[in-house]
Amino acid sequence: MFSEKDLQSLLDYSSEGQVLSVYLNTDPTKMSTESAKIQLRNHLKAVDLPEDVQAVEDYVTLEYDWSARGLVVFSDQDADFFQAYQFNLAVPDKVYVAKKPTLRPLVRLLDAFTGWSVVLVDKQGARLFSFDLGELSEIDAVAGDDVKQTKRGGGNAMPGRMGGGNASANIENIIDRNIKEVIDSAIDFFGKHHVRRIMIGGTDDNIARFKDELPKTWQSLVIGEFPMSMNASQSEVLEQATEEAFSAKRRRNHGLVDQAITLAAKGSNGVIGLNDTLHAIHEGRVKTLLVMQDFEQEGFRCKGCGYLTTQELSDCPFCGGKFERIESAVERGVQDTLRNNADVKVITQNENLVKAGQIGAILRY
């Protein structure tokens, strides 16, 4: 599975020539294999890198697992470089040629679909899932005492046995014990799997019980909730989890865009527009970068310190170095942000961000 280590390796890669980056949607529920191949050939027609095009086509023909939903390939045959990644998530059809791998669509997937846990809960136990990059794995299950068994006898129980109100109290005690057992197992699971975001499935009542017992540090990571039976199939859980992850990402990103625009308007820790954002990136002030997925603009890069701008300056204001023209100032800005260990949020739809110049940031200071 693709990891942060893989991303770092791609960030570090630079070519003396050109790198072909290919993103291909191969979702078998939406298209045939032949349709995806035709789409790929159409995208590659305009690419003047015959050896790289051939390498991609050979991989697709001979090695690709067409049950996957998305393919990402990076090729630089002049340097004997070729990396291919398969995902259980659809990716947008895009082809790029640049001196470095184009990573923005990949960053979007990593942001939306890594570090998740899905927990299905009821009054007796839980099912615990890991959910990363479209891969759902059931890791553990917790089964407490059977709640239904406590109902035998009910109000007709013999004296000295549980009955009426005592029976109800005993049922609640068993449920409380079960929930506490589930919580202990879930906390251990979250820690071991470095969980950063949590989704909970079940009835409203069971979800509320589970959340109330969670320590506040873990409560803050609960991003989504949805109705789901404990007996749901793996495919049902996967479909719901994928939908919830996209929805949570959209909500979160919309809020961050509004925050950045408001902060920028107040002259506080926010910035909008390409040049001001690139300036903040170079200074290492960016905490969270917000950028439209398809926004691109050529610009200039200082050969000395790497400062990026769209302005044709004679000398770099940071180091006095000279500039070179580059085709992808926005993509370079994204990658510089990642190297600075800041967050990057790739936005697919947001009118406010488009009006603000398609890029902005929340700043550290």
C-alpha positions in Angstrom: 0.0 0.0 0.0 1.2 3.5 -0.8 2.7 5.2 2.3 4.1 8.5 3.5 7.6 7.0 2.8 6.6 6.6 -0.8 5.4 10.2 -1.0 8.7 11.4 0.5 10.6 9.4 -2.1 8.6 11.0 -4.9 9.1 14.5 -3.4 12.8 13.9 -3.3 13.0 12.8 -7.0 14.1 15.3 -9.6 14.9 14.7 -13.2 17.5 16.1 -15.6 14.9 15.5 -18.2 11.1 15.1 -17.9 8.9 12.9 -15.7 5.6 11.6 -17.1 3.0 11.4 -14.4 -0.2 9.4 -15.2 -3.4 9.2 -13.2 -6.0 6.9 -14.7 -9.5 6.0 -13.4 -10.1 2.3 -13.9 -13.1 1.8 -11.7 -14.6 -1.5 -13.0 -18.0 -0.6 -11.6 -18.1 2.5 -13.9 -16.2 1.4 -17.1 -14.8 -1.5 -19.0 -11.1 -2.3 -19.2 -11.1 -1.5 -22.9 -12.7 1.9 -22.2 -10.0 2.8 -19.7 -7.3 1.7 -22.1 -8.8 4.0 -24.8 -8.9 6.9 -22.4 -5.3 6.3 -21.5 -4.2 6.2 -25.2 -6.1 9.5 -25.8 -4.3 11.2 -23.0 -0.9 9.9 -24.1 -1.2 11.1 -27.7 0.0 14.6 -26.8 3.0 13.3 -24.8 6.3 13.6 -26.7 8.2 11.0 -24.5 7.9 7.8 -26.6 10.0 5.6 -24.2 7.9 6.7 -21.2 4.6 6.3 -23.1 5.7 2.8 -24.1 6.7 1.9 -20.5 3.3 3.0 -19.3 1.4 1.1 -22.0 3.5 -2.1 -21.3 2.7 -1.9 -17.6 -1.0 -1.5 -18.3 -1.1 -4.3 -20.8 1.1 -6.8 -18.9 1.0 -6.1 -15.2 -1.9 -4.0 -14.1 -4.6 -5.6 -11.9 -7.8 -4.4 -13.5 -9.9 -5.1 -10.4 -8.3 -1.9 -8.9 -10.1 1.4 -9.3 -7.2 3.7 -9.8 -3.7 3.7 -11.3 -0.9 6.2 -10.7 2.4 5.9 -12.7 5.6 8.0 -12.7 8.1 7.3 -15.5 11.5 8.8 -16.4 13.0 6.3 -18.7 16.1 8.4 -19.4 17.0 7.9 -15.7 15.6 4.3 -15.5 12.9 5.5 -13.1 9.4 3.9 -13.1 7.0 3.7 -10.2 3.4 2.4 -10.4 0.8 2.3 -7.7 -2.7 0.7 -7.7 -5.5 2.0 -5.5 -9.0 0.8 -4.5 -10.1 4.4 -5.1 -10.9 6.1 -8.3 -8.5 8.9 -9.4 -9.1 11.7 -11.9 -7.8 11.1 -15.5 -4.8 13.3 -15.8 -1.4 13.3 -17.5 1.4 15.7 -16.6 5.0 16.2 -17.9 7.4 18.1 -15.7 10.9 17.9 -14.1 9.4 16.3 -11.0 6.5 13.9 -10.4 3.2 15.7 -10.2 1.7 14.8 -6.8 -1.3 17.0 -6.2 -4.0 14.3 -7.0 -2.1 11.8 -4.9 -1.9 14.2 -2.0 -5.6 14.6 -2.1 -6.1 10.9 -1.7 -3.6 10.7 1.2 -5.4 13.6 2.9 -8.8 12.1 2.6 -8.2 8.4 3.0 -5.4 7.7 5.5 -5.4 7.2 9.3 -9.1 6.2 9.5 -10.8 3.7 11.8 -14.4 2.5 11.4 -16.2 1.2 14.5 -19.5 -0.6 14.4 -21.1 -0.8 17.8 -24.2 -2.2 19.5 -25.1 -3.0 23.1 -23.1 -6.2 23.1 -19.9 -5.5 21.3 -18.1 -3.9 18.3 -16.3 -4.6 15.1 -13.1 -2.6 14.5 -11.8 -1.8 11.0 -8.8 -0.1 9.6 -9.6 2.1 6.5 -6.7 3.4 4.4 -6.6 4.5 0.8 -9.8 2.6 0.0 -8.7 -0.6 1.7 -11.0 -1.8 4.5 -9.7 -4.5 6.9 -11.6 -5.9 9.8 -8.9 -6.1 12.5 -10.8 -7.0 15.6 -14.1 -7.8 17.2 -15.3 -7.5 20.8 -18.2 -9.5 22.1 -19.5 -8.9 25.6 -22.3 -10.5 27.6 -25.5 -11.3 25.7 -28.0 -8.5 26.6 -31.0 -10.5 25.5 -30.4 -13.3 28.0 -31.2 -11.0 30.9 -34.8 -10.7 29.8 -35.8 -14.2 30.7 -38.5 -14.2 33.4 -39.1 -10.5 33.2 -41.7 -9.2 35.7 -42.7 -12.8 36.5 -39.4 -13.8 38.0 -39.4 -15.6 41.4 -38.8 -13.6 44.5 -35.1 -13.1 45.1 -34.5 -13.3 41.3 -34.3 -10.3 39.1 -37.7 -8.9 38.0 -39.3 -5.7 36.9 -37.1 -2.8 37.7 -34.2 -5.0 38.9 -34.2 -6.7 35.5 -34.0 -3.4 33.7 -31.2 -2.2 36.0 -29.3 -5.4 35.4 -29.7 -5.0 31.6 -28.3 -1.5 31.8 -25.4 -2.8 34.0 -24.5 -5.4 31.4 -24.7 -2.8 28.6 -22.4 -0.5 30.5 -19.9 -3.3 31.1 -20.0 -4.2 27.4 -19.5 -0.6 26.3 -16.5 -0.2 28.7 -15.0 -3.4 27.3 -15.5 -2.1 23.8 -13.9 1.3 24.7 -10.8 -0.4 26.2 -10.4 -2.4 23.1 -11.0 0.5 20.8 -8.5 2.8 22.5 -5.9 0.1 22.3 -6.7 -0.4 18.6 -6.6 3.4 17.8 -3.2 3.7 19.4 -1.6 0.7 17.7 -2.9 1.8 14.3 -2.0 5.5 14.6 -5.6 6.4 14.0 -6.2 10.1 13.2 -9.9 10.0 12.2 -12.8 7.8 13.5 -16.2 6.9 12.0 -18.8 5.2 14.1 -21.7 3.1 12.7 -24.7 1.8 14.6 -28.0 3.1 16.0 -28.2 6.7 17.3 -28.4 5.4 20.9 -25.4 3.0 20.6 -23.3 5.6 18.9 -24.1 8.1 21.6 -23.2 5.6 24.4 -19.9 4.8 22.7 -19.0 8.5 22.2 -19.9 9.4 25.7 -17.5 6.8 27.1 -14.6 7.8 24.8 -11.9 10.0 26.3 -12.1 13.5 25.0 -8.8 13.2 23.1 -10.4 10.4 21.0 -13.8 12.1 20.9 -12.2 15.0 19.0 -11.2 12.6 16.2 -14.8 11.4 15.5 -15.5 12.8 12.1 -18.5 10.8 10.8 -21.4 8.8 12.1 -23.9 6.6 10.1 -26.6 4.0 10.7 -25.3 0.5 10.1 -26.1 -3.0 11.3 -23.5 -5.0 13.2 -24.1 -7.8 10.6 -23.3 -5.5 7.6 -21.1 -7.0 4.9 -17.6 -5.8 4.3 -18.7 -4.2 1.0 -21.5 -2.3 2.7 -19.2 -0.9 5.3 -16.6 0.0 2.6 -19.2 1.9 0.6 -20.5 3.8 3.5 -17.0 4.6 4.9 -15.9 5.9 1.5 -18.9 8.2 1.2 -18.5 9.4 4.8 -14.7 10.1 4.2 -15.4 12.3 1.2 -18.2 14.1 3.0 -16.1 14.8 6.0 -13.2 16.0 3.9 -15.5 18.4 2.0 -16.9 19.8 5.3 -13.5 20.2 6.8 -12.0 21.9 3.8 -14.9 24.3 3.3 -14.4 25.4 6.9 -10.6 25.9 6.4 -11.1 27.9 3.2 -13.5 30.3 5.0 -11.1 30.5 7.9 -8.2 31.4 5.6 -10.2 34.1 3.8 -11.4 35.6 7.0 -7.9 35.7 8.5 -6.5 37.2 5.4 -9.2 39.9 5.4 -8.3 40.8 9.0 -4.6 41.0 8.2 -4.0 38.1 10.6 -2.7 34.6 10.1 -4.1 34.0 6.7 -3.2 34.7 3.1 -4.9 34.4 -0.3 -3.7 34.7 -3.9 -0.8 33.0 -5.6 2.2 35.3 -5.0 1.4 36.1 -1.4 0.9 32.4 -0.7 4.2 31.4 -2.5 5.9 34.1 -0.4 4.5 32.6 2.8 5.5 29.1 1.7 9.1 30.1 1.2 9.3 31.8 4.6 8.0 28.5 6.2 5.0 30.3 7.7 2.3 28.1 6.1 0.4 25.7 8.5 -2.3 24.6 6.0 -2.2 25.2 2.3 -5.5 25.2 0.4 -5.3 24.9 -3.4 -7.7 24.0 -6.2 -7.0 20.6 -7.7 -6.6 21.9 -11.3 -5.1 25.3 -10.6 -1.8 25.8 -12.4 0.3 28.8 -13.5 3.8 29.2 -14.8 6.2 31.3 -12.9 9.8 31.8 -11.9 12.0 29.9 -9.4 15.2 31.2 -7.9 18.2 29.0 -8.8 19.8 29.8 -5.4 17.2 29.4 -2.7 14.2 28.1 -4.6 11.9 31.1 -4.0 8.8 30.9 -6.3 7.0 33.8 -7.8 4.9 34.7 -10.9 6.7 38.1 -11.1 9.6 38.4 -13.5 12.2 39.8 -11.1 15.8 40.5 -11.9 17.2 39.4 -8.5 15.8 37.2 -5.7 14.7 39.3 -2.7 15.8 36.5 -0.4 19.3 35.6 -1.7 20.0 37.8 -4.7 20.1 34.8 -7.0 18.8 34.6 -10.6 15.5 33.1 -11.7 14.6 30.4 -14.1 11.2 30.1 -15.8 9.1 27.1 -14.7 5.8 25.8 -16.0 4.4 24.6 -12.7 4.7 27.2 -10.0 1.6 26.0 -8.1 2.7 22.3 -8.1 6.2 23.4 -6.9 4.6 25.4 -4.1 2.6 22.3 -3.1 5.7 20.2 -2.9 7.7 22.9 -1.0 4.8 23.0 1.5 5.0 19.2 2.0 8.7 19.4 2.6 8.1 22.0 5.3 5.9 19.4 7.1 2.8 21.5 6.6 -0.7 20.3 5.6 -1.9 20.5 2.0 -5.6 20.4 1.3 -6.4 19.8 -2.4 -9.9 21.2 -3.1 -12.1 20.0 -6.0 -15.0 22.4 -5.6 -15.2 25.7 -3.7 -16.5 29.0 -5.2 -15.0 31.1 -2.4 -11.5 29.8 -2.9 -11.8 30.2 -6.7 -12.8 33.9 -6.2 -9.9 34.3 -3.8 -7.4 33.3 -6.4 -7.7 29.5 -6.2 -5.0 29.3 -3.5 -4.6 30.4 0.0 -3.2 29.4 3.4 -3.6 29.5 7.1 -0.4 30.6 8.6 1.6 29.6 11.7 2.4 33.2 12.5 
